């Protein structure tokens, strides 16, 4: 049980520690997104690591090895495409994420099997609700009379 508490603590450390690296000049032009790109210019102040220009990603910003690549919930995020993929996983360690290319029929099958096995599903979807359509014209006339 001590490992669970330690993992939670390390996840909090990882969240607190995270530097938000911004692309150089992203505030100057609309076209430039804030997502990180390495500054390569010869005279670039950020590449030269001037304090006012923001930090560069360096090894010290990495997350603790014990929680690296874990979902914020503390589970290992596993991508699943078929119901058979769930068989080799452990619900205490793994969380299931259903692939984006999986159709609704198979998705519901995977969700049902994962819930029965006790897995946490990270991108669960409800079954689509079909609207009630009257079968005959007589039923619609009866509803209109009311």
C-alpha positions in Angstrom: 0.0 0.0 0.0 3.0 2.3 0.6 3.7 2.3 -3.2 0.2 3.7 -3.9 0.8 6.6 -1.6 4.3 7.1 -3.1 2.9 7.0 -6.6 0.3 9.6 -5.8 3.0 11.9 -4.3 5.2 11.5 -7.3 2.2 12.3 -9.6 1.7 15.5 -7.7 5.4 16.3 -7.9 5.2 15.8 -11.7 2.2 18.2 -12.0 3.8 20.9 -9.8 7.2 20.6 -11.5 6.0 21.0 -15.1 7.4 24.0 -16.9 5.3 25.4 -19.7 7.7 25.8 -22.6 6.6 28.4 -25.1 7.8 28.9 -28.6 9.9 31.9 -29.2 7.9 34.8 -30.7 4.5 33.1 -30.3 2.9 36.3 -29.0 4.1 38.4 -31.9 2.3 36.8 -34.8 -1.1 35.1 -35.0 0.3 32.3 -37.2 2.8 31.1 -34.6 1.4 28.6 -32.2 2.7 28.4 -28.6 3.7 24.7 -29.0 7.4 24.2 -28.4 9.9 24.4 -31.3 13.6 24.6 -30.7 15.0 28.0 -31.5 17.7 27.6 -34.2 18.5 31.1 -35.2 22.0 32.4 -34.9 21.1 35.4 -32.9 18.1 34.0 -31.0 18.1 35.1 -27.4 16.1 32.1 -26.2 18.7 29.7 -27.8 21.4 31.7 -26.0 19.3 31.2 -22.7 18.8 34.8 -21.8 16.7 34.8 -18.6 13.9 37.0 -19.8 13.2 34.9 -22.9 12.0 31.7 -21.2 13.5 28.4 -20.3 14.6 25.7 -22.7 13.6 22.0 -22.1 16.5 20.4 -20.2 16.8 17.1 -18.3 16.0 18.6 -15.0 12.4 19.2 -16.0 11.7 15.5 -16.5 9.1 13.6 -14.5 10.1 11.0 -11.9 10.9 7.6 -13.5 8.3 5.8 -11.4 5.4 7.9 -12.8 6.7 8.6 -16.3 4.2 8.0 -19.1 1.4 7.3 -16.5 -2.1 8.7 -16.9 -2.9 11.4 -14.2 -5.1 8.8 -12.5 -1.9 6.7 -11.8 -2.8 3.9 -14.3 -0.8 2.9 -17.3 -2.7 4.0 -20.4 -3.2 1.1 -22.7 -4.7 1.4 -26.2 -7.2 -1.3 -27.0 -8.7 -2.2 -30.4 -10.4 -5.6 -29.9 -12.1 -7.3 -26.9 -9.3 -9.9 -26.9 -6.7 -7.2 -26.1 -8.3 -6.9 -22.6 -7.4 -10.5 -21.6 -3.7 -9.9 -20.9 -4.1 -6.7 -18.8 -4.3 -6.2 -15.1 -7.1 -3.8 -13.8 -5.0 -2.8 -10.8 -2.2 -1.4 -13.1 -3.8 -0.6 -16.5 -6.5 1.7 -17.7 -8.1 1.1 -21.0 -8.4 3.6 -23.8 -10.4 2.4 -26.8 -8.9 3.2 -30.2 -10.4 6.0 -32.2 -10.9 3.9 -35.3 -13.1 1.3 -33.5 -16.7 1.3 -34.5 -19.6 1.7 -32.1 -20.7 -2.0 -32.2 -17.2 -3.2 -31.2 -16.6 -0.3 -28.9 -19.7 -1.2 -26.8 -18.5 -4.8 -26.7 -15.1 -3.7 -25.5 -16.6 -1.4 -22.9 -18.9 -4.1 -21.5 -16.0 -6.6 -21.2 -13.7 -4.0 -19.6 -16.3 -3.0 -17.0 -17.0 -6.6 -16.1 -13.2 -7.1 -15.6 -13.1 -4.0 -13.4 -11.0 -1.7 -15.7 -11.1 2.0 -15.7 -12.1 3.2 -19.2 -10.6 6.6 -20.1 -12.8 7.4 -23.1 -16.1 5.7 -22.3 -19.1 6.5 -24.5 -22.8 5.9 -23.9 -24.7 3.7 -26.3 -26.5 5.9 -28.9 -30.1 6.4 -28.1 -32.4 5.9 -31.1 -35.4 8.3 -31.2 -38.8 6.6 -31.0 -40.4 6.6 -34.5 -44.1 5.8 -34.8 -44.6 2.7 -36.9 -47.9 3.7 -38.7 -49.7 6.8 -39.7 -52.6 5.9 -37.3 -50.4 6.4 -34.3 -49.4 9.9 -35.3 -53.0 10.9 -35.9 -54.0 9.7 -32.4 -51.1 11.8 -30.9 -52.3 14.8 -32.8 -55.9 14.5 -31.5 -54.7 14.8 -27.9 
